[in-house]
Amino acid sequence: MAYDSATTVGYAQNIAQLERNYYKELAEDRLFQNLTLYPLGKHEVVPKNSGGTFVFNRWGNVTGVTATLNEDTVTGGQVALTANTASLLLAPYGQFSKITEFAQMTSRREVTEDATLLMADGASDTIDQLIRVNLTANAGAFIGQGNSKTTGSITTADLLQGVVVRQLTSKLGANRVRPFRDSQKYIGVFHDFNLYDLMSDTTVGAFLDTSKYSQPNRIWNGEIGSIMGLRLIRSQNMLTTSVTSGVTAYNGFVLGENAFACVSLENDALDIIINKPGSAGASDPYRNIATVAYKMYFGVTYLSGSILADYNSANRAYCTTLAVSFNG
């Protein structure tokens, strides 16, 4: 039988493509399981070859009137439409790890597969960190119970409790911030230590566990339940913040719908790049080093407050700074 080089090369290319697809799907499944903040935003597809900046427009609200129309007035009730804009900047992000041929030969696990999952963990952490940094810098500040403190005056009594939940949801509602339409509730993302204090508050009632939701298939990543119009999500990505000496405090977020926007990951979340031993040529003369990397393009922007004001320049999200009574 004659040796068909074209067939052999084509078969090898197909195998390589199947391998790439497998690791990409593996990473994307892990990515979406991890993401906490990303699902809460507005997602926009940035078309290729359209530049690195995506501009968002938001129309100003139209306030109702009580005056009647006159039949002979053509322009009666005319309202000038106004719009504000915000820009999202697209940028590349990525990380990689080296894997030795010896590790692949001797490990009892599939090292490339494990490295792919770890890269997906890194990618999800990068995305949530970028969103967290943006919200921390731009969302409205809510420091201490009653929003009555500064970072220098917060005390150990300024815990996440039922009164704080009522204050935050009332503040958003009074500013006409829309709740998430799937549940007509706002969302709070907090560290586990903050949630520990909320669950320890004996004055709090009517906590609804996720297992009792009427639509249990619509639960956000990390969601544990809801209370007083606020769905609660736990996230280890919430960080401690510098406050009064002797007090440990964490930032958290309470959001209405479309408080921020980011690049959509649904169509092409990230690229997993696997280089085999020897692929570096003279830089790897012993064919000893493989690499596993992820690369993605992402951007995020806040969509309310001073950046993209709608009703009374109201914030659609608040960054909370609250003490914790227990930190492990």
C-alpha positions as CSV (number, residue, x, y, z in Angstrom):
1,M,0.0,0.0,0.0
2,A,1.4,3.4,-1.0
3,Y,2.2,5.9,1.8
4,D,-0.3,8.8,1.6
5,S,1.4,11.7,3.3
6,A,-1.5,14.0,2.7
7,T,-3.9,11.6,4.5
8,T,-1.5,11.1,7.4
9,V,-1.0,14.9,7.8
10,G,-4.7,15.5,7.6
11,Y,-5.4,12.8,10.2
12,A,-2.8,14.3,12.6
13,Q,-4.3,17.7,12.1
14,N,-7.8,16.4,13.0
15,I,-6.5,14.7,16.1
16,A,-4.7,18.0,17.2
17,Q,-7.9,19.9,16.6
18,L,-10.0,17.5,18.6
19,E,-7.5,17.8,21.4
20,R,-7.7,21.6,21.4
21,N,-11.5,21.4,21.4
22,Y,-11.5,19.0,24.3
23,Y,-9.3,21.2,26.5
24,K,-11.1,24.4,25.5
25,E,-14.5,22.9,26.4
26,L,-13.0,21.6,29.7
27,A,-11.7,25.0,30.6
28,E,-14.9,26.9,29.7
29,D,-17.1,24.5,31.7
30,R,-14.9,25.2,34.7
31,L,-14.8,28.9,34.0
32,F,-18.6,29.4,34.1
33,Q,-18.9,27.3,37.2
34,N,-16.6,29.6,39.0
35,L,-17.7,33.0,38.0
36,T,-19.6,35.0,40.7
37,L,-19.7,38.7,39.6
38,Y,-19.6,38.2,35.8
39,P,-23.2,36.8,35.6
40,L,-24.6,39.8,37.3
41,G,-23.6,42.4,34.6
42,K,-24.8,43.4,31.2
43,H,-22.9,41.4,28.5
44,E,-22.0,42.8,25.2
45,V,-20.4,41.1,22.2
46,V,-17.6,43.2,20.8
47,P,-17.4,42.5,17.0
48,K,-14.0,41.7,15.5
49,N,-12.3,44.5,13.6
50,S,-14.5,47.1,15.3
51,G,-11.8,48.7,17.5
52,G,-10.9,48.2,21.1
53,T,-13.5,50.6,22.6
54,F,-17.2,49.8,23.0
55,V,-19.5,52.8,23.8
56,F,-22.6,52.3,25.9
57,N,-25.5,54.7,25.6
58,R,-28.2,55.2,28.2
59,W,-31.3,57.3,27.7
60,G,-32.4,59.6,30.4
61,N,-35.6,58.8,32.1
62,V,-38.8,60.5,31.1
63,T,-40.7,61.9,34.1
64,G,-44.5,61.7,34.0
65,V,-46.8,64.8,34.0
66,T,-50.2,65.7,35.5
67,A,-51.1,68.4,32.9
68,T,-53.7,67.6,30.2
69,L,-53.0,68.1,26.5
70,N,-54.7,71.0,24.6
71,E,-56.2,69.9,21.4
72,D,-54.8,72.8,19.4
73,T,-51.2,72.4,20.7
74,V,-49.1,70.3,18.4
75,T,-46.1,70.2,20.7
76,G,-47.9,69.6,23.9
77,G,-46.1,67.0,26.0
78,Q,-43.0,67.0,23.9
79,V,-39.9,65.7,25.8
80,A,-36.3,66.1,24.7
81,L,-34.5,62.7,24.8
82,T,-31.1,62.8,26.4
83,A,-28.4,60.2,26.6
84,N,-25.2,59.6,28.5
85,T,-22.3,57.4,27.4
86,A,-19.7,55.2,29.0
87,S,-16.8,53.4,27.3
88,L,-15.6,49.9,27.7
89,L,-11.9,49.2,26.8
90,L,-11.0,45.8,25.5
91,A,-7.7,44.3,26.6
92,P,-5.9,41.0,26.5
93,Y,-5.2,38.9,29.6
94,G,-3.5,35.5,30.1
95,Q,-1.3,33.2,32.2
96,F,0.7,30.1,31.5
97,S,2.4,27.2,33.3
98,K,5.3,25.0,32.3
99,I,5.1,21.2,32.5
100,T,8.1,19.0,32.2
101,E,8.1,15.9,30.2
102,F,9.3,14.0,33.3
103,A,6.2,15.2,35.3
104,Q,4.0,14.0,32.5
105,M,5.7,10.6,32.5
106,T,5.7,10.0,36.2
107,S,2.5,11.7,37.4
108,R,-0.4,9.4,38.3
109,R,-2.8,12.1,37.0
110,E,-3.3,13.7,33.6
111,V,-1.1,16.7,34.2
112,T,-2.2,18.6,31.1
113,E,-5.8,18.2,32.0
114,D,-5.2,19.4,35.6
115,A,-3.2,22.4,34.3
116,T,-6.1,23.3,32.0
117,L,-8.5,23.3,35.0
118,L,-6.1,25.5,37.0
119,M,-5.8,27.9,34.1
120,A,-9.6,28.1,34.0
121,D,-9.5,28.9,37.7
122,G,-7.0,31.6,37.1
123,A,-9.1,33.1,34.2
124,S,-12.3,33.1,36.3
125,D,-10.4,34.8,39.2
126,T,-9.0,37.4,36.8
127,I,-12.5,38.2,35.5
128,D,-14.1,38.6,38.9
129,Q,-11.1,40.6,40.1
130,L,-11.4,43.0,37.2
131,I,-15.1,43.5,37.9
132,R,-14.5,43.8,41.7
133,V,-11.8,46.5,41.2
134,N,-14.0,48.5,38.8
135,L,-17.0,48.4,41.2
136,T,-14.9,49.2,44.2
137,A,-13.6,52.3,42.5
138,N,-16.9,53.5,41.0
139,A,-19.9,52.2,42.9
140,G,-21.4,54.3,45.7
141,A,-19.8,53.9,49.1
142,F,-21.7,52.5,52.0
143,I,-19.5,52.4,55.1
144,G,-20.7,51.0,58.4
145,Q,-24.3,50.6,59.6
146,G,-26.5,53.4,58.3
147,N,-23.7,54.5,56.0
148,S,-22.7,56.9,58.8
149,K,-19.0,56.0,59.2
150,T,-15.7,56.6,57.5
151,T,-13.0,53.9,57.1
152,G,-11.2,55.6,60.0
153,S,-14.2,55.6,62.3
154,I,-15.8,52.2,61.6
155,T,-16.1,50.0,64.8
156,T,-16.6,46.3,65.6
157,A,-20.3,46.9,65.9
158,D,-20.7,47.9,62.2
159,L,-21.6,44.4,61.1
160,L,-23.7,43.1,58.2
161,Q,-27.1,42.7,59.9
162,G,-30.8,42.9,59.0
163,V,-30.9,46.7,59.5
164,V,-28.1,47.1,56.9
165,V,-30.0,45.0,54.3
166,R,-33.1,47.1,54.8
167,Q,-31.1,50.3,54.5
168,L,-29.4,49.2,51.2
169,T,-32.6,47.8,49.5
170,S,-34.5,50.9,50.6
171,K,-31.8,53.2,49.2
172,L,-31.8,51.4,45.8
173,G,-35.6,51.4,45.7
174,A,-35.9,55.1,46.6
175,N,-33.5,55.9,43.7
176,R,-35.6,53.9,41.3
177,V,-32.9,51.4,40.7
178,R,-34.5,48.4,39.0
179,P,-34.1,45.0,40.7
180,F,-33.2,42.0,38.7
181,R,-36.2,41.2,36.6
182,D,-36.1,37.4,37.0
183,S,-36.9,37.7,40.8
184,Q,-37.7,41.4,41.4
185,K,-35.0,41.4,44.0
186,Y,-31.6,43.1,44.4
187,I,-28.4,41.1,44.8
188,G,-25.8,41.2,47.5
189,V,-22.3,39.7,47.1
190,F,-20.5,39.3,50.4
191,H,-17.6,37.4,52.0
192,D,-18.5,34.4,54.1
193,F,-17.5,36.2,57.2
194,N,-20.0,39.0,56.5
195,L,-22.7,36.4,55.8
196,Y,-21.8,34.7,59.1
197,D,-22.8,37.9,60.9
198,L,-26.0,38.3,59.0
199,M,-27.0,34.7,59.8
200,S,-26.1,35.3,63.4
201,D,-28.5,38.2,63.7
202,T,-31.5,36.8,65.6
203,T,-33.7,39.7,64.6
204,V,-33.6,38.7,61.0
205,G,-36.6,36.6,59.8
206,A,-38.0,35.3,56.6
207,F,-34.8,33.9,55.2
208,L,-35.5,31.9,52.1
209,D,-33.1,29.1,51.3
210,T,-32.4,28.4,47.6
211,S,-33.9,24.9,48.0
212,K,-37.2,26.6,48.5
213,Y,-37.1,28.8,45.4
214,S,-40.1,28.5,43.1
215,Q,-37.6,28.4,40.2
216,P,-34.6,26.5,41.6
217,N,-33.0,26.2,38.2
218,R,-32.4,30.0,38.2
219,I,-29.8,30.2,41.0
220,W,-26.7,32.4,40.7
221,N,-23.3,30.9,41.3
222,G,-22.6,31.0,45.0
223,E,-26.2,32.0,46.0
224,I,-27.3,30.7,49.4
225,G,-30.8,32.3,49.6
226,S,-32.6,35.6,49.9
227,I,-33.8,37.9,52.7
228,M,-35.8,41.1,52.7
229,G,-35.7,41.6,48.9
230,L,-32.0,40.8,48.7
231,R,-30.6,37.6,47.1
232,L,-27.4,36.6,48.9
233,I,-24.2,35.4,47.1
234,R,-21.1,34.3,48.8
235,S,-17.7,35.0,47.3
236,Q,-14.2,34.5,48.5
237,N,-13.1,37.2,46.0
238,M,-14.3,39.9,48.4
239,L,-11.3,41.4,50.2
240,T,-10.4,43.0,53.5
241,T,-10.0,46.7,53.4
242,S,-8.0,49.1,55.6
243,V,-10.1,50.6,58.4
244,T,-9.8,51.6,62.0
245,S,-7.0,49.9,63.9
246,G,-8.1,46.7,65.5
247,V,-11.1,46.2,63.2
248,T,-11.3,43.7,60.4
249,A,-13.7,44.7,57.6
250,Y,-14.5,43.4,54.2
251,N,-15.9,45.0,51.1
252,G,-19.1,43.6,49.5
253,F,-21.5,44.7,46.8
254,V,-25.2,45.3,46.5
255,L,-26.5,45.7,43.0
256,G,-29.5,46.4,40.9
257,E,-29.9,45.2,37.3
258,N,-27.3,46.4,34.7
259,A,-25.1,48.1,37.2
260,F,-22.0,47.3,35.1
261,A,-21.3,46.0,31.7
262,C,-18.6,43.7,30.4
263,V,-17.5,41.8,27.4
264,S,-19.6,38.7,26.7
265,L,-17.9,35.4,27.2
266,E,-20.7,33.3,25.9
267,N,-19.5,33.0,22.3
268,D,-15.7,32.6,22.8
269,A,-14.8,32.7,26.4
270,L,-11.1,32.0,26.3
271,D,-8.4,30.3,24.3
272,I,-6.5,27.4,25.8
273,I,-3.0,27.1,24.2
274,I,-1.0,23.9,24.7
275,N,2.5,23.7,23.4
276,K,4.1,20.2,23.3
277,P,7.7,19.4,24.4
278,G,10.1,20.5,21.7
279,S,7.7,23.1,20.1
280,A,10.1,25.9,21.3
281,G,12.8,24.6,19.0
282,A,16.3,25.5,20.0
283,S,14.9,27.1,23.3
284,D,14.0,23.5,24.4
285,P,16.8,21.3,22.9
286,Y,15.9,18.3,25.0
287,R,12.2,18.5,24.1
288,N,11.6,18.7,27.9
289,I,9.2,21.6,28.4
290,A,5.5,21.8,27.6
291,T,3.3,24.8,28.4
292,V,-0.4,25.3,29.1
293,A,-1.8,28.8,28.8
294,Y,-5.1,30.7,28.6
295,K,-5.7,33.9,26.7
296,M,-8.8,36.1,26.6
297,Y,-10.0,39.5,25.8
298,F,-12.0,41.3,28.5
299,G,-13.2,44.7,29.7
300,V,-15.7,46.1,32.2
301,T,-17.3,49.5,32.9
302,Y,-19.6,50.8,35.6
303,L,-23.0,51.9,34.2
304,S,-24.4,54.4,36.7
305,G,-23.5,57.1,39.2
306,S,-21.2,59.8,37.8
307,I,-20.1,57.6,34.9
308,L,-23.4,56.9,33.3
309,A,-26.1,58.7,35.3
310,D,-29.8,58.1,34.7
311,Y,-32.2,59.1,37.5
312,N,-30.8,61.7,39.8
313,S,-27.3,60.3,39.1
314,A,-28.3,57.4,41.2
315,N,-25.9,54.5,41.8
316,R,-27.1,51.1,40.7
317,A,-24.5,49.5,43.0
318,Y,-23.0,50.1,46.4
319,C,-19.7,49.0,47.7
320,T,-20.2,48.1,51.3
321,T,-17.5,48.3,54.0
322,L,-18.6,46.3,57.0
323,A,-16.7,44.8,60.0
324,V,-16.8,41.1,60.8
325,S,-17.0,39.5,64.2
326,F,-15.3,36.3,63.1
327,N,-12.5,35.9,60.6
328,G,-11.3,32.3,61.2
